[in-house]
Amino acid sequence: MKVTVIGSGSIFFTRQMVRGMATSEALRNAELALVDIDERKCVQMGRFCQKISDFYGANLKITYTTDRKAALPGSDYVVLTFAQYNYHYRETGTILAKNHGINLVSGETAGPSAVFRILRTVAPVLEVARDIEALCPQAVVINYVNPTNVIGTALTRYTKLNTYAFCDGFYGGMNRRIFRLLGEPRDERDPLCTDLTHFDYKLGGLNHFTFLWGLTRGGEDLWGRVKDALRAEAGAAEPGSHVRAEWDFCEAFDAWNPLGGHLVEYVRYFQGKGGDPQRDFVVSKWDLNKRIRWMKHVWFEIEACNAGKLPVGETMRDVGGANEMVADLIESMTCDQGRTFTVNIRNGSTITNLPTDTHVEVLGRFYKDRVEVPPVGDLPRGLAGLMHPVIDEQELALEAAMTGNLETAIRAVACDPLVMSLSDARRLVHEHLALEETHVGNVWDTYWAA
């Protein structure tokens, strides 16, 4: 079996995935091809991943290259996990939004800057997809590129590949949080933290905007206990804690988003515009310098490990004891296990009050030759209403990415719930285009020529 990772220089993803493969009886002898266009990162991560394999006594056959066309032939799985100048554009996006009175904690998958993440990401993803279609069309494509649900839509709509889109936000973290709220804390390495069959969930939505509105275990209704614990957590939390936003939203809509750091960008309630800003949670801007310092530190340690100056275990301490979800996902498909993961997939009739052609985030059971997605039914009234403008914004952004149409891009930004005026929408588009002209794609050449 061969797994190819496009964007292997990702320190968020690659180390944990390789550890997961190295500790899996089914995957520890697999072929792993690592691809990154940054030669230094490609070599350093490749050498480090070999050390991870050796550390766990695995026999992963690891290669690394900057040429994806050389790596793709023979791949059974291709993982997409790349971004261009992501943290740079997250910084500029949050600054531009702030100039128009909009607070963004990240701007990666929501807010006006997410429109431009789509504009600069769709073209390179589809370029990679064309190479996959030509060189290993039978491969299962696992998309981790954000916004993962929109990129999943693009891959499904514009290619013939067998592709699924994922985010690890609910993997491990959700159950661990639920156990803590129930007074049953678990170590992150406890298998129950990643067992999405341990509870019965009422769950669904859009990536980073997915909600839980019911929870049972063995027939016992646990939803009230979870809400009581959330209320208590929020009451004891500092004003800047996302727990306050999670509870305020849950109290109002009877639905909980465990990824509160993302929730606050999809709705207008946490912009400090209410009558009691001292009591309400208010979004704080994303910290670029903090992210750069952390990334440089991780790369320093990887290079030190490769030079024999730091043990592998010490270099992995920042990612904790849990493995990357994709390793478990590939194991489930390879071994026909039918394990349950949250997946972003074409809706069809899964969530009955959202459009059929959009990608929704729901639970799916993954087998070797199929994925079973249980029906969700209707989202609770109110949640669906909040999601429709987000879907319209993302669909218009995808259309703009494919056509290079300026007015479509403006319309996409105008749909954003945080944009307060049409003139702001127009200015934000022109300002983003001016700053991101290098990477929004050749399709926008007509804009620059006008």
C-alpha positions in Angstrom: 0.0 0.0 0.0 1.2 3.5 -0.8 0.2 6.8 0.8 1.3 10.1 -0.8 1.2 13.4 1.2 1.1 16.6 -0.8 2.2 19.3 1.6 4.3 17.2 3.9 6.1 20.2 5.3 3.0 20.7 7.5 4.1 20.5 11.2 0.5 20.3 12.2 -0.1 17.1 10.3 2.8 15.0 9.1 4.5 14.1 12.3 1.4 12.8 13.9 0.3 10.9 10.8 3.6 9.2 10.5 3.5 8.2 14.2 0.0 6.8 13.6 1.2 4.8 10.7 4.3 3.6 12.5 2.2 2.3 15.4 -0.4 0.6 13.3 0.0 -3.1 12.6 -1.8 -2.6 9.3 0.2 0.4 8.1 3.7 0.2 9.6 5.1 -1.5 6.5 3.5 0.8 4.0 5.2 3.0 1.4 5.0 6.7 2.3 5.8 9.4 -0.3 6.2 12.9 1.1 6.0 15.9 -1.2 6.6 19.5 -0.5 7.6 22.4 -2.8 9.9 23.8 -0.2 13.1 21.8 -0.6 14.5 22.5 2.9 11.2 21.5 4.6 10.8 18.5 2.3 14.2 17.1 3.2 14.1 17.9 6.9 10.6 16.5 7.4 11.5 13.4 5.3 14.5 12.7 7.4 12.6 13.3 10.6 9.7 11.0 9.6 12.3 8.2 9.0 13.5 8.7 12.6 9.9 8.5 13.8 9.5 5.2 11.9 12.7 3.8 13.3 11.8 5.0 16.9 8.7 2.9 16.8 10.3 -0.1 15.2 8.3 0.3 12.0 9.4 -0.5 8.4 7.8 2.5 6.6 9.4 2.9 3.2 9.7 6.7 3.2 10.7 8.8 0.2 10.6 12.6 -0.2 10.6 14.9 -3.2 9.6 18.3 -4.4 8.2 16.7 -7.6 4.6 15.4 -7.0 4.5 13.9 -10.5 7.3 11.6 -9.5 5.6 10.6 -6.3 2.0 10.0 -7.3 2.2 6.9 -9.5 1.0 3.8 -7.7 -0.6 5.8 -4.8 -3.6 4.1 -3.1 -4.2 7.2 -1.0 -3.3 10.8 -1.6 -3.5 13.3 1.2 -3.8 17.0 0.5 -2.5 19.2 3.3 -0.9 22.3 1.8 -1.4 26.0 1.8 0.5 29.0 0.2 1.6 31.8 2.6 -1.3 30.8 4.8 -0.2 32.5 8.1 0.8 35.6 6.1 -2.6 36.0 4.5 -4.4 35.1 7.8 -2.6 38.2 9.3 -3.5 40.5 6.4 -7.1 39.2 6.3 -7.6 39.9 10.0 -6.1 43.4 9.7 -8.3 44.3 6.7 -11.3 43.0 8.5 -10.4 45.0 11.6 -10.1 48.1 9.4 -13.8 47.7 8.6 -14.9 47.0 12.2 -14.8 43.2 12.0 -13.0 41.1 14.6 -11.6 37.8 13.3 -9.8 35.3 15.5 -8.4 33.4 12.5 -10.1 34.3 9.2 -9.2 31.0 7.8 -12.6 29.4 7.1 -15.0 32.2 8.0 -15.2 36.0 7.6 -14.4 38.0 4.4 -10.8 36.7 4.3 -12.1 33.1 3.9 -13.5 34.2 0.5 -9.9 34.9 -0.5 -8.6 31.7 0.9 -11.0 30.0 -1.5 -9.9 32.3 -4.4 -6.2 31.5 -4.0 -6.7 27.8 -3.1 -9.1 26.3 -5.5 -6.8 26.6 -8.6 -3.8 24.9 -7.1 -5.9 22.1 -5.6 -7.5 21.4 -8.9 -4.1 21.5 -10.6 -2.9 18.8 -8.2 -6.2 16.9 -8.8 -5.5 16.9 -12.6 -2.1 15.2 -11.9 -3.8 12.6 -9.6 -6.4 11.9 -12.4 -3.6 11.4 -14.8 -1.1 9.4 -12.7 -3.2 7.5 -10.0 -6.9 7.9 -10.8 -7.8 5.0 -8.6 -6.5 6.6 -5.4 -8.7 7.8 -2.6 -8.1 11.5 -2.1 -8.2 12.8 1.4 -8.6 16.5 1.5 -7.3 18.5 4.5 -6.9 21.8 2.7 -9.0 24.6 4.2 -11.8 25.5 3.9 -12.1 21.8 3.6 -15.8 21.6 2.9 -15.5 24.1 0.0 -12.4 22.4 -1.4 -14.3 19.1 -1.0 -17.1 20.6 -3.1 -14.7 21.7 -5.8 -13.0 18.3 -6.0 -16.4 16.5 -6.2 -17.9 18.9 -8.7 -14.9 19.4 -11.0 -13.1 16.1 -10.9 -13.9 12.4 -11.2 -11.8 11.4 -8.2 -12.9 9.4 -5.3 -12.5 12.1 -2.7 -13.5 12.9 0.9 -12.9 16.1 2.9 -11.9 16.1 6.6 -11.1 18.2 9.6 -9.8 16.6 12.8 -11.6 19.2 15.0 -14.1 16.6 16.4 -11.6 13.7 16.5 -10.5 13.0 20.0 -11.2 16.5 21.2 -15.0 16.3 21.3 -15.3 13.0 23.2 -12.5 14.1 25.6 -14.4 17.3 26.3 -17.7 15.5 26.7 -16.1 13.1 29.2 -14.8 16.0 31.2 -18.2 17.7 31.2 -19.8 14.5 32.5 -17.2 14.3 35.3 -15.4 11.3 33.6 -12.1 12.8 32.5 -10.0 10.7 30.0 -6.4 10.8 28.9 -6.1 11.8 25.2 -4.7 8.4 24.4 -7.7 6.6 25.8 -9.4 4.9 22.8 -12.8 6.1 23.9 -11.7 9.6 23.1 -11.7 8.7 19.4 -14.6 6.2 19.4 -17.5 8.1 17.8 -19.8 5.1 18.5 -19.4 5.4 22.3 -22.2 8.0 22.4 -25.2 8.5 20.2 -25.0 12.1 18.8 -27.4 14.4 17.1 -24.7 16.2 15.1 -24.3 18.0 11.8 -23.6 21.2 10.0 -20.7 22.8 8.1 -17.0 22.5 8.8 -16.1 24.6 11.9 -19.8 25.4 12.1 -21.1 22.0 13.2 -23.3 21.5 16.2 -24.3 18.9 18.7 -28.0 19.2 19.9 -28.5 15.8 21.6 -26.4 13.1 23.3 -27.3 9.7 24.7 -25.4 6.7 25.9 -27.0 3.3 26.3 -30.4 4.9 26.2 -29.6 7.5 28.9 -30.2 11.1 27.8 -27.0 13.0 28.7 -27.8 16.3 27.0 -29.1 18.1 30.1 -26.0 17.1 32.0 -23.7 18.4 29.3 -25.5 21.7 29.2 -25.4 22.1 33.0 -21.7 21.5 33.0 -21.2 24.0 30.1 -23.1 26.6 32.1 -20.9 26.0 35.1 -17.7 26.1 33.0 -18.8 29.4 31.4 -19.7 30.9 34.8 -16.2 30.2 36.1 -14.3 31.1 32.9 -12.3 34.3 32.3 -14.0 36.9 30.0 -11.7 36.0 27.1 -12.4 32.2 27.2 -14.3 30.7 24.2 -16.3 28.6 26.7 -18.3 31.8 27.4 -19.2 32.1 23.7 -20.0 28.4 23.5 -22.4 28.5 26.4 -24.1 31.8 25.3 -24.8 30.3 21.9 -25.9 27.0 23.4 -28.2 28.7 25.8 -29.9 30.6 23.0 -30.1 27.9 20.3 -30.0 24.6 22.4 -27.0 23.5 20.3 -23.3 23.3 21.2 -20.3 23.9 18.9 -17.2 22.4 20.7 -14.9 24.4 18.4 -15.8 27.7 20.0 -12.7 29.4 18.5 -14.2 28.9 15.0 -17.9 29.4 15.9 -17.4 33.1 16.9 -16.4 34.0 13.3 -19.5 32.6 11.7 -22.0 34.6 13.7 -22.3 38.3 14.6 -22.9 37.9 18.3 -19.3 38.2 19.5 -18.2 41.4 17.9 -18.5 43.6 21.0 -21.5 45.4 19.4 -24.1 44.4 22.1 -25.3 46.5 25.0 -23.2 44.6 27.6 -19.7 44.2 26.1 -18.2 43.7 29.5 -20.2 40.6 30.0 -20.1 39.2 26.5 -17.3 37.3 24.9 -15.6 39.5 22.3 -13.4 38.1 19.5 -9.6 38.8 19.8 -7.5 39.1 16.7 -5.3 36.2 15.6 -1.6 36.5 16.8 0.8 36.1 13.9 3.9 36.6 15.9 2.9 33.8 18.3 2.3 31.4 15.4 5.6 32.2 13.7 7.6 31.8 17.0 6.0 28.4 17.5 6.6 27.2 13.9 10.3 28.4 14.0 10.8 26.6 17.3 9.3 23.3 16.0 11.5 23.5 12.9 14.6 24.2 15.0 13.8 21.1 17.1 13.2 18.9 14.0 16.6 20.0 12.5 18.3 19.4 15.9 16.8 15.9 16.0 18.0 15.1 12.5 21.5 16.3 13.5 21.4 13.8 16.5 21.2 16.6 19.1 17.6 15.9 20.3 15.6 12.7 20.9 12.6 11.9 18.7 10.3 11.8 21.7 11.4 15.2 22.9 10.7 16.7 19.5 7.1 15.3 19.5 6.1 16.6 22.9 4.2 19.6 21.6 1.7 17.3 19.8 0.8 15.2 22.8 0.0 11.5 22.8 -2.8 11.3 20.2 -2.2 10.3 16.6 -3.4 12.1 13.5 -6.9 11.0 12.5 -5.9 10.3 8.9 -3.7 7.3 9.9 -6.7 5.8 11.7 -9.0 6.6 8.7 -6.7 4.9 6.2 -6.4 1.9 8.5 -10.2 1.7 8.7 -10.5 1.7 4.9 -7.6 -0.6 4.3 -8.8 -3.2 6.8 -12.6 -2.7 6.2 -13.2 -1.8 9.8 -16.1 0.5 9.4 -14.9 3.0 12.0 -16.8 6.3 12.4 -15.3 9.7 11.6 -16.7 13.1 11.0 -16.5 13.7 7.2 -17.3 16.6 4.9 -19.3 15.1 2.1 -21.9 16.0 -0.5 -25.1 16.5 1.4 -27.7 14.8 -0.9 -30.5 14.1 1.5 -28.4 13.6 4.7 -29.4 17.0 6.2 -32.8 17.6 4.8 -33.1 21.4 5.3 -29.7 22.3 3.7 -29.0 22.3 -0.1 -28.3 18.9 -1.6 -25.1 20.0 -3.5 -23.3 21.5 -0.6 -20.7 19.7 1.5 -21.9 19.1 5.1 -20.0 17.8 8.1 -21.6 14.6 9.5 -20.7 11.2 10.9 -19.6 8.5 8.4 -18.6 4.9 8.7 -15.6 4.0 6.5 -15.2 0.6 4.9 -12.9 -0.6 2.2 -15.3 -0.1 -0.6 -17.9 2.3 0.8 -18.8 5.0 3.2 -22.1 4.8 5.2 -23.5 8.1 6.3 -26.6 7.8 8.5 -29.4 10.4 7.8 -29.5 13.4 10.1 -32.8 14.8 9.1 -33.6 18.5 9.7 -31.2 20.8 11.6 -33.0 22.5 14.4 -34.7 25.7 13.3 -32.4 28.6 13.8 -29.2 26.7 13.1 -30.2 26.0 9.5 -31.1 29.7 9.1 -27.6 30.7 10.3 -26.0 28.3 7.8 -27.7 29.4 4.6 -25.8 32.7 4.3 -22.5 30.9 5.0 -23.4 28.4 2.2 -24.3 31.2 -0.2 -21.0 33.0 0.6 -19.0 29.8 0.0 -20.8 28.9 -3.2 -20.3 32.4 -4.6 -16.6 32.4 -3.6 -16.2 29.1 -5.4 -17.9 30.5 -8.4 -15.6 33.5 -8.3 -12.6 31.3 -8.0 -13.6 29.4 -11.1 -14.6 32.5 -13.2 -12.5 35.4 -11.9 -15.7 37.5 -11.8 -15.3 40.6 -9.6 -18.9 41.2 -8.9 -19.4 37.5 -7.8 -16.5 37.9 -5.3 -18.2 41.1 -4.0 -21.5 39.3 -3.7 -19.8 36.5 -1.7 -18.3 38.9 0.8 -21.6 40.8 1.0 -23.2 37.5 2.2 -20.9 37.3 5.1 -22.8 37.8 8.4 -20.1 40.0 9.8 -20.1 42.6 6.9 -22.2 45.5 7.8 -22.4 47.5 4.6 -22.2 46.9 0.8 -19.5 49.5 0.4 -17.4 47.6 3.0 -17.9 44.5 0.9 -16.7 46.2 -2.2 -13.7 47.8 -0.5 -12.7 44.5 1.2 -12.6 42.7 -2.2 -10.5 45.4 -3.8 -8.1 45.6 -0.8 -7.7 41.8 -0.6 -7.1 41.6 -4.4 -4.4 44.3 -4.1 -2.6 42.4 -1.4 -3.0 38.9 -2.7 -2.5 39.5 -6.5 0.5 37.1 -6.6 -1.5 34.1 -5.4 -5.2 34.5 -6.4 -4.6 32.8 -9.8 -4.3 33.7 -13.5 -8.1 33.7 -13.8 -8.0 37.3 -12.2 -5.7 38.7 -15.0 -8.8 40.3 -16.5 -9.3 42.3 -13.3 -5.8 43.6 -13.4 -6.1 44.5 -17.1 -9.3 46.5 -16.6 
